[in-house]
């Protein structure tokens, strides 16, 4: 019971729910989450820490970057349990759809430039009128 409550508490925050929905797409680094959500690195890291403590996400280090993905347990829950319910409820949300669009633009930017640079992406976003995820 405690594990279920911890998961529900962890996902009871808008930014954490947005992170989970993005990680359902694929593994992401902290700077990608910063760009898409439009929030600071310390805040992204704090949210990821809560999700990691609840067993929802796992961390993989790659050089200087930290990459996060859904845990196997969370992925399994996406097929039949809590995560499936969350996904179904959130998929049609305008903010979630907007996050996914910004993620695609972020991925395009990274393919063109070969880097994950939040300041350069912000300039790119302004140039091509890509809305930000919020205040950074």
N, C-alpha and C positions, 0 to 999 in steps of 0.2 A: 504494500500500500504506500509506503513512504517513497518508493521510487516513482510511482505514478504521480504523486503529489509534487515531487521535485521537478518532474518533467513539465507538469502543468504550470507550475510557478515560473519555470524558466521560459516557457513559451507565452507567458502572460504579459509580455512587454512587446509593443509594436515593433521596435527595432530588432529584437531577437526573433520575432516571427518572420520579419522580412529577411533576416539572415538565413533562417532555416529554409524559407522558400527559395532563396537564391542557391543555397547549397544542394537543393534537390535537383538543380540543373547540372552542377558539376563542382569540382574542387575549386576553391578560390583563395587568393592570398589576401592579407589584411588590406593592402593598398587598393585592391579591386573593390573590396567591400566599402572602403572609405569613399571611393569615387562614386559608386552606385548609390550608396545611402546618403552621401553628403554629410557625414559626421566625422569627427576627429578620430585619429588613431587610438588615443587612450580610451575613448568611448567604445569603439569597435572592439578593442582588446578586452575591455571589461565585459561586454556582452558575450563575447566568445568564451570567456572564462566561465561565466554562469552556465552557458550551454554545454561546455566541456565537463564541468562538475556534475551536471545532470545526466551525462552519458549520451548526449544528443549529437555532439560533434567530436571529432578527433583531430589532432594536430600532427602535421608532418613538416619537419624542417627541411628546407632546400636552400643551402647556402645561407644568405642573409635573410631570406624570405621565410615566412611562416605560412603554410598552406593548411586550410581547414576543409573538411568534408564531413558529411553525415556519417555517424558511426554505423557499423553493421546492424546493430540493434535498432537504430532509428530507421535505417533503410528497410529492414524486415517489417517494422511497424507501418511503413508506408504502403505495404502491400495489403495489410489486413487490419490494422489497428488505429491507434491514435493519430499517427502521421497521415494516414489516408483521410481521416475525417478533417484534419487541419488543412491538408492540401485541397480537398474538395471545397471547403468553406472559403479559402483564401484565393483560389485561382481566378475567380472573376473580379476580385478587388482591383479597383483602378490603380491604387498605389503599387500593388504587386506587379501588375502588367507594366506600369511605368518603370519599375525597377528592372524588369527583364529587358525592356527596350534599352535602358542605359547600360546594362551589362553587355548587350550585343554591340553597342557603340564602343564601349570600353575594349571589347575583344577586337573590334575592327582597328581601333587605334593602336593596340599592342601589336597586331600583325603588321601594320604599316611602319611603325617606329621601332619595333623589336624591344620595347621596354614598357615597364609599368611605372609611370611617373605621374603622380597626381597633379602637380602644377602644370606640366605640359598638357595633360588631359583636360584640365580646366580651360586652358587657352583654346584647345581644339573644340571643346564643348561650346564655348562662347562663339567661336568662329562659325560653327555649323548649327547654332541655335539648339543645342541639346540641353534640355532642362536638367538642373542639378537635383540631387535627391533630397536636399534640405540644406541647412546651414552647417558649414564645416567648422 
